[in-house]
Amino acid sequence: METIMANEILSVTPADALIDEPRAIRVEGLTAGERITIVSETERAGGVLWRSQAEFEANASGVVDLTRLAPLAGSYEGVSAMGLLWSQAPVQGNSREVFADTVAQPLITELIVTTANTTLHATLTQRLMQDGVERIEVREDGLVGTLFLPATPGPHPAVMILNGSGGGINEPRGALYASRGYIAFALAYFKAPGLSDYISNTPLEYFRKGMDWLRRTQRPLGGFVALSGQSRGGELVLLLASIYPQDVNAVVAYVPGAVVHSGQNAADPKVGREGPAWLLNGKPLTHVWQDNKTATWAPFDDGPSPHRHARAILTALQDKDAVARARIEVEKIQGPILLLSATDDGAWPSSLYSKMIYDHLGEVGFEHVVQWVDTQDGGHSIVFPYVPTTQLVYAHPVSGKINTGGGIPSANAQSDEHSWTAVREFLQNAVRAHLHRRQEDSKTPIAG
């Protein structure tokens, strides 16, 4: 009896797109009920190979469609169109660098399907930088950062991007913001060329200079400049918007703090982790660890490894007077605010902090939009969609202490996806509202 081979096809749609684009991975031409294995492999920064795999059973039509079908076994559970991407883990070692060596370099994932009859291959390409986006290193006016300009004709609104306690320049986020139509200025403030290796005693005037430089040199649409920051950067963008309200048109605060913190794990050892992180007019800002009657590092230092920094922060929050003294005066902000948090944040209690901010703004009748996206069981690391979320344990880039950011991979993947959708919609609305206000203000007759 002659066996007629089915026309088996593996497809990825779209095959080549920006990293935040969902893809449809589909295998057709199988026998109904046939079991297949799909493997994904991606070479990421430093040449490290990341891998995942999952086993599926074809439906009655001989199709395996990852947008509709959960795996029988493998690296992830449940229906997830991009599960093979976010569930990847390094084949060897503990690398956490999920991007390529440079933002201009695409991530290329090889998909391999093993069926009863053959082996199928397809390529999935993820890009941080759209063709035509311009990357410019900035080393002027004492500023250290990278500017990304959109490929499309301007003028465009602008976003200034600030990293957390790891320091450095957040080029991946800058590249993607620019690919989505924003002038993106990823500004470093420590652990970058010509800057301190530590967060201690960082002058806030530096960031105002960055916003001034951005407006003066790039002339964003309607003068619109938003701030986007993560972790210590999430604390920082709220702080800056409260101190310089006329300079900040919108705030995107990833896993933010509701209070001013000390240098913590990113501190200069000579200053100490209970020394100041931020200076204004040359003077330290009052922080939550200062004269705190309940704060202790013991739950972090002496707790089980991997250490959870949030345990120490929670002891500091028990002193209500210290919290009140260190509270960021978010009610002074003159623009919309987006808070992005997660309930299992191991670094600090971003969900509780976001609730403190959200509730306070509601109590004082804050006149601008406030949105809060909180992910159940998610952790501290919120990036953007379709990158691996499996590496939860890490050595802190400054202190070297073995920490966990918390969360579980599936919840972290959900957090990445939902947060980025919220950011894009939030910024579009913020720009629209800003331009509308400017237009209305221009119609207002001058008194007298």
C-alpha positions as CSV (number, residue, x, y, z in Angstrom):
1,M,0.0,0.0,0.0
2,E,1.4,3.3,-1.1
3,T,1.7,6.1,1.6
4,I,1.1,9.6,0.3
5,M,3.2,12.1,2.2
6,A,1.3,15.1,3.5
7,N,2.4,18.6,2.4
8,E,3.8,19.7,5.8
9,I,4.4,23.4,6.2
10,L,5.8,25.5,9.1
11,S,5.0,29.2,8.9
12,V,5.6,32.3,11.0
13,T,3.5,35.4,10.4
14,P,5.0,38.0,10.2
15,A,8.4,36.4,9.9
16,D,10.3,39.6,10.3
17,A,9.0,42.5,12.4
18,L,9.7,44.7,15.5
19,I,10.2,42.8,18.7
20,D,6.8,43.8,20.2
21,E,4.8,42.3,17.3
22,P,3.0,39.0,18.1
23,R,3.5,36.2,15.7
24,A,1.4,33.4,14.5
25,I,3.4,30.1,14.5
26,R,1.6,27.4,12.6
27,V,2.2,23.8,11.3
28,E,-0.1,22.5,8.6
29,G,-0.4,19.2,6.7
30,L,-0.1,16.9,9.6
31,T,-2.1,13.8,10.4
32,A,-5.0,14.4,12.8
33,G,-3.8,13.6,16.3
34,E,-0.1,13.5,15.3
35,R,2.3,14.6,17.9
36,I,5.1,17.0,17.0
37,T,7.9,18.8,18.9
38,I,8.8,22.4,18.2
39,V,12.2,23.7,19.3
40,S,13.2,27.4,19.4
41,E,16.8,28.5,19.5
42,T,18.1,32.1,19.6
43,E,21.6,33.4,19.9
44,R,21.6,36.3,22.2
45,A,24.3,38.7,23.7
46,G,27.7,37.3,23.9
47,G,26.9,34.4,21.6
48,V,24.9,32.6,24.3
49,L,22.3,30.1,22.9
50,W,18.8,30.2,24.5
51,R,16.5,27.3,23.9
52,S,12.9,26.2,24.5
53,Q,10.7,23.3,23.3
54,A,7.2,22.1,23.4
55,E,5.2,19.1,22.3
56,F,1.8,19.5,20.5
57,E,-1.0,17.3,19.1
58,A,-2.4,18.2,15.7
59,N,-6.2,19.0,15.6
60,A,-8.7,17.2,13.4
61,S,-7.6,19.3,10.4
62,G,-4.0,18.3,10.9
63,V,-3.0,21.8,12.2
64,V,-0.9,23.0,15.2
65,D,-1.7,26.7,15.7
66,L,0.2,28.1,18.7
67,T,-2.3,31.0,19.0
68,R,-5.0,28.4,19.8
69,L,-3.3,25.3,21.1
70,A,-1.6,24.6,24.5
71,P,1.4,22.3,24.5
72,L,1.1,18.8,26.0
73,A,4.5,19.2,27.6
74,G,7.5,21.4,27.3
75,S,9.0,24.7,28.5
76,Y,5.6,26.5,29.0
77,E,2.0,25.7,29.8
78,G,-1.3,27.0,28.5
79,V,-2.2,28.8,25.2
80,S,0.5,31.4,24.5
81,A,1.2,32.4,20.9
82,M,4.8,33.5,21.8
83,G,5.4,30.9,24.6
84,L,8.3,29.5,22.8
85,L,10.0,32.9,23.0
86,W,9.4,33.9,26.6
87,S,10.1,30.4,28.0
88,Q,13.6,30.2,26.5
89,A,16.5,29.7,28.9
90,P,20.3,29.6,28.3
91,V,21.5,26.2,27.2
92,Q,24.6,26.8,29.4
93,G,25.2,29.3,32.2
94,N,23.0,31.9,33.8
95,S,23.0,34.8,31.3
96,R,20.3,37.4,31.7
97,E,21.1,39.4,28.6
98,V,18.1,38.7,26.5
99,F,18.9,41.1,23.6
100,A,21.7,41.0,21.0
101,D,25.1,42.6,21.4
102,T,23.9,45.8,19.8
103,V,20.4,47.3,19.4
104,A,20.9,47.4,15.6
105,Q,21.4,43.7,15.5
106,P,18.2,41.7,15.2
107,L,17.4,38.6,17.2
108,I,17.0,35.6,14.9
109,T,15.2,32.6,16.3
110,E,15.4,29.3,14.5
111,L,12.2,27.1,14.8
112,I,12.7,23.4,14.3
113,V,9.7,21.1,14.0
114,T,10.1,17.3,14.2
115,T,7.2,15.4,12.7
116,A,6.7,11.7,12.0
117,N,7.9,12.3,8.4
118,T,10.4,15.1,8.3
119,T,12.1,18.0,10.0
120,L,10.8,21.5,9.2
121,H,12.6,24.8,9.7
122,A,11.6,28.5,9.9
123,T,13.1,31.7,11.0
124,L,11.5,34.4,13.3
125,T,13.3,37.8,13.3
126,Q,12.7,40.3,16.1
127,R,14.1,43.9,15.7
128,L,14.5,46.6,18.2
129,M,15.3,49.2,15.6
130,Q,13.1,49.8,12.6
131,D,15.0,50.5,9.4
132,G,15.9,54.1,9.2
133,V,16.0,54.8,13.0
134,E,19.1,56.8,13.7
135,R,21.3,56.1,16.8
136,I,23.4,59.0,18.0
137,E,25.8,58.9,21.0
138,V,25.5,62.0,23.2
139,R,28.5,63.3,25.0
140,E,27.9,67.0,25.5
141,D,26.9,69.5,28.2
142,G,28.1,66.9,30.7
143,L,25.3,64.5,29.5
144,V,26.0,60.8,28.7
145,G,23.4,58.9,26.8
146,T,22.1,57.7,23.4
147,L,19.6,59.5,21.2
148,F,17.3,57.5,18.9
149,L,15.5,59.4,16.1
150,P,12.4,57.9,14.3
151,A,12.7,56.9,10.7
152,T,9.5,58.8,9.8
153,P,9.3,62.5,9.1
154,G,8.8,64.7,12.2
155,P,8.1,66.5,14.3
156,H,7.8,63.8,16.9
157,P,7.1,63.8,20.7
158,A,10.0,62.8,22.9
159,V,10.7,60.4,25.8
160,M,13.6,60.5,28.1
161,I,14.5,57.1,29.5
162,L,16.2,56.5,32.8
163,N,17.6,53.1,34.0
164,G,17.4,51.6,37.5
165,S,20.0,50.6,40.1
166,G,22.1,48.7,37.4
167,G,22.9,52.1,35.9
168,G,24.1,52.4,32.3
169,I,22.2,53.4,29.2
170,N,18.9,51.7,28.4
171,E,19.4,51.5,24.6
172,P,16.8,48.7,24.0
173,R,14.0,50.7,25.3
174,G,15.2,53.8,23.5
175,A,15.5,52.0,20.2
176,L,11.9,50.6,20.5
177,Y,10.4,53.9,21.5
178,A,12.0,55.5,18.4
179,S,10.7,52.6,16.2
180,R,7.3,53.5,17.5
181,G,7.6,57.2,16.6
182,Y,9.2,58.9,19.6
183,I,12.4,60.9,19.8
184,A,14.0,58.7,22.5
185,F,16.8,59.9,24.7
186,A,18.3,57.1,26.9
187,L,20.2,59.1,29.5
188,A,22.7,57.5,31.8
189,Y,23.4,58.9,35.3
190,F,25.9,56.4,36.6
191,K,27.9,53.3,35.5
192,A,28.5,54.8,32.0
193,P,31.6,56.5,30.4
194,G,32.7,59.6,32.3
195,L,30.1,59.1,35.1
196,S,30.3,57.8,38.7
197,D,30.1,54.0,39.2
198,Y,27.5,54.6,41.9
199,I,24.1,56.2,42.4
200,S,25.2,58.0,45.5
201,N,24.9,61.8,45.5
202,T,23.4,62.1,42.0
203,P,22.4,65.8,41.4
204,L,18.8,66.1,40.1
205,E,19.8,69.2,38.1
206,Y,21.6,66.8,35.7
207,F,18.2,65.4,34.5
208,R,16.7,68.9,34.1
209,K,19.7,69.7,31.9
210,G,18.9,66.5,29.9
211,M,15.3,67.6,29.3
212,D,16.4,71.1,28.4
213,W,19.0,69.7,25.9
214,L,16.3,67.4,24.4
215,R,13.9,70.3,23.8
216,R,16.5,72.7,22.6
217,T,18.3,70.4,20.1
218,Q,15.4,68.1,18.9
219,R,12.4,70.4,19.1
220,P,9.8,67.7,19.9
221,L,6.2,68.0,18.7
222,G,4.5,70.6,20.8
223,G,7.5,70.6,23.2
224,F,6.2,67.3,24.5
225,V,8.7,65.4,26.7
226,A,7.7,62.4,28.7
227,L,9.8,60.6,31.3
228,S,10.1,56.8,31.4
229,G,12.0,55.1,34.1
230,Q,12.3,51.7,35.8
231,S,12.9,50.7,39.4
232,R,15.2,53.5,40.8
233,G,14.4,55.2,37.5
234,G,10.7,54.7,38.3
235,E,11.2,56.5,41.6
236,L,13.3,59.1,39.8
237,V,10.8,60.0,37.1
238,L,8.1,60.6,39.7
239,L,10.5,62.7,41.8
240,L,11.7,64.8,38.8
241,A,8.1,65.4,37.6
242,S,7.2,66.6,41.2
243,I,10.2,68.9,41.4
244,Y,10.2,70.2,37.8
245,P,6.4,70.0,37.0
246,Q,6.6,72.4,34.1
247,D,9.3,70.4,32.3
248,V,7.5,67.0,32.4
249,N,4.4,66.3,30.2
250,A,3.8,62.7,31.2
251,V,5.3,60.0,33.4
252,V,5.8,56.3,32.7
253,A,6.9,54.7,36.0
254,Y,7.9,51.1,35.8
255,V,8.0,49.3,39.2
256,P,8.3,52.7,40.9
257,G,8.9,53.8,44.5
258,A,6.5,56.1,46.3
259,V,9.2,57.5,48.6
260,V,12.7,58.7,48.2
261,H,15.3,56.0,48.9
262,S,18.9,56.0,50.0
263,G,21.7,54.6,47.8
264,Q,20.9,51.0,48.8
265,N,22.7,48.3,46.8
266,A,23.9,50.8,44.2
267,A,25.6,53.0,46.7
268,D,29.3,54.1,46.8
269,P,30.8,52.0,49.6
270,K,32.4,55.1,51.0
271,V,29.0,56.7,51.3
272,G,27.1,53.6,52.4
273,R,23.8,52.2,51.4
274,E,22.0,54.4,53.9
275,G,23.6,57.5,52.4
276,P,21.8,59.8,49.9
277,A,21.0,58.9,46.3
278,W,19.7,62.3,45.2
279,L,20.9,65.8,45.7
280,L,19.0,69.0,45.0
281,N,20.8,72.3,45.1
282,G,23.7,70.4,46.5
283,K,21.7,69.1,49.5
284,P,20.6,65.5,50.1
285,L,16.9,64.8,49.8
286,T,15.3,63.2,52.9
287,H,15.0,59.5,52.3
288,V,13.0,56.7,54.0
289,W,15.9,55.1,55.8
290,Q,16.8,58.4,57.4
291,D,16.0,58.5,61.2
292,N,13.9,55.4,60.6
293,K,12.9,53.6,63.8
294,T,11.9,50.3,62.3
295,A,14.2,49.9,59.3
296,T,16.6,47.0,59.2
297,W,18.6,45.3,56.4
298,A,18.5,42.0,58.3
299,P,15.7,40.3,56.4
300,F,17.6,41.0,53.2
301,D,21.1,40.3,54.4
302,D,20.3,37.3,56.5
303,G,17.4,35.9,54.5
304,P,17.6,32.9,52.3
305,S,19.4,33.1,49.0
306,P,18.4,34.3,46.5
307,H,17.9,37.4,48.5
308,R,14.7,39.6,48.3
309,H,15.5,43.2,48.8
310,A,11.8,44.0,49.3
311,R,11.9,42.3,52.7
312,A,14.2,45.0,54.1
313,I,12.1,47.8,52.4
314,L,9.0,46.6,54.2
315,T,10.6,47.1,57.5
316,A,11.3,50.7,56.7
317,L,7.7,51.3,55.6
318,Q,6.5,50.4,59.2
319,D,7.8,53.8,60.4
320,K,4.9,56.0,59.2
321,D,6.7,59.3,60.2
322,A,9.7,58.3,58.1
323,V,7.5,57.4,55.2
324,A,5.7,60.8,55.4
325,R,9.0,62.7,55.5
326,A,10.3,60.8,52.4
327,R,7.1,60.7,50.4
328,I,7.4,61.9,46.8
329,E,5.0,64.8,46.4
330,V,3.3,63.3,43.3
331,E,0.3,65.7,43.6
332,K,2.6,68.4,42.2
333,I,3.0,66.6,38.9
334,Q,1.4,68.5,36.0
335,G,0.6,65.7,33.6
336,P,-0.7,62.1,33.3
337,I,0.9,59.3,35.2
338,L,1.2,55.6,34.3
339,L,2.2,53.2,37.1
340,L,3.4,49.6,36.2
341,S,3.9,47.1,39.0
342,A,3.7,43.5,40.0
343,T,2.6,41.7,43.2
344,D,5.6,39.5,43.7
345,D,8.3,42.1,43.2
346,G,11.4,40.8,44.9
347,A,13.4,44.1,44.7
348,W,10.9,46.4,46.4
349,P,7.1,46.4,46.9
350,S,6.2,48.1,43.6
351,S,2.5,47.0,43.9
352,L,2.2,48.6,47.4
353,Y,4.1,51.7,46.3
354,S,1.9,52.1,43.2
355,K,-1.2,51.7,45.4
356,M,0.1,54.4,47.8
357,I,0.6,56.8,44.9
358,Y,-2.7,55.9,43.2
359,D,-4.8,56.2,46.4
360,H,-3.1,59.5,47.4
361,L,-3.8,61.1,44.0
362,G,-7.4,60.0,44.2
363,E,-7.7,61.5,47.7
364,V,-6.4,64.9,46.7
365,G,-8.4,65.1,43.5
366,F,-5.5,64.9,41.1
367,E,-6.7,66.6,37.9
368,H,-4.7,64.5,35.4
369,V,-5.1,60.9,34.2
370,V,-3.6,58.2,36.5
371,Q,-3.4,54.7,35.3
372,W,-2.2,51.7,37.2
373,V,-1.4,48.3,35.6
374,D,-0.6,45.7,38.3
375,T,0.3,42.1,37.4
376,Q,-0.6,39.2,39.8
377,D,2.4,37.0,40.5
378,G,4.7,39.2,38.4
379,G,8.2,40.3,39.4
380,H,10.4,43.3,39.3
381,S,11.7,43.0,35.7
382,I,9.1,44.5,33.3
383,V,10.6,44.9,29.8
384,F,8.5,44.6,26.7
385,P,6.8,41.7,25.0
386,Y,8.3,38.5,23.7
387,V,11.6,38.3,25.4
388,P,12.6,35.4,27.8
389,T,11.4,35.8,31.4
390,T,12.9,32.7,32.9
391,Q,16.0,34.0,34.5
392,L,14.8,35.4,37.9
393,V,18.0,35.1,39.9
394,Y,20.9,37.4,39.3
395,A,24.0,39.0,40.9
396,H,23.3,42.7,41.4
397,P,25.4,44.7,38.9
398,V,26.8,47.0,41.6
399,S,26.7,45.0,44.9
400,G,27.2,41.6,43.4
401,K,24.7,40.1,45.9
402,I,22.6,37.2,44.6
403,N,19.1,38.5,44.4
404,T,15.8,37.6,42.8
405,G,13.5,40.0,41.1
406,G,10.5,37.7,41.9
407,G,7.6,36.5,39.8
408,I,7.1,33.4,37.7
409,P,8.0,33.3,34.0
410,S,4.4,33.1,32.7
411,A,3.2,36.1,34.9
412,N,6.3,38.1,33.9
413,A,5.6,37.4,30.3
414,Q,2.0,38.6,30.8
415,S,3.4,41.7,32.6
416,D,5.7,42.5,29.7
417,E,2.9,42.3,27.2
418,H,0.2,44.2,29.1
419,S,2.5,46.9,30.3
420,W,3.8,47.7,26.8
421,T,0.3,47.8,25.4
422,A,-0.6,50.2,28.2
423,V,2.5,52.4,27.6
424,R,1.8,52.8,23.9
425,E,-1.8,53.7,24.5
426,F,-1.0,56.0,27.4
427,L,1.6,58.0,25.5
428,Q,-0.6,58.4,22.4
429,N,-3.4,59.8,24.6
430,A,-0.9,62.0,26.6
431,V,0.4,63.5,23.4
432,R,-3.0,64.1,22.0
433,A,-4.2,65.8,25.2
434,H,-1.1,67.9,25.4
435,L,-1.5,69.2,21.8
436,H,-5.2,69.9,22.4
437,R,-4.4,71.9,25.5
438,R,-1.8,73.9,23.6
439,Q,-4.3,74.6,20.9
440,E,-6.9,75.7,23.4
441,D,-4.4,77.9,25.2
442,S,-3.5,79.6,21.9
443,K,-7.2,80.6,21.5
444,T,-7.5,82.2,24.9
445,P,-7.6,86.0,24.6
446,I,-5.0,87.9,26.5
447,A,-6.6,89.9,29.3
448,G,-6.5,93.7,29.1
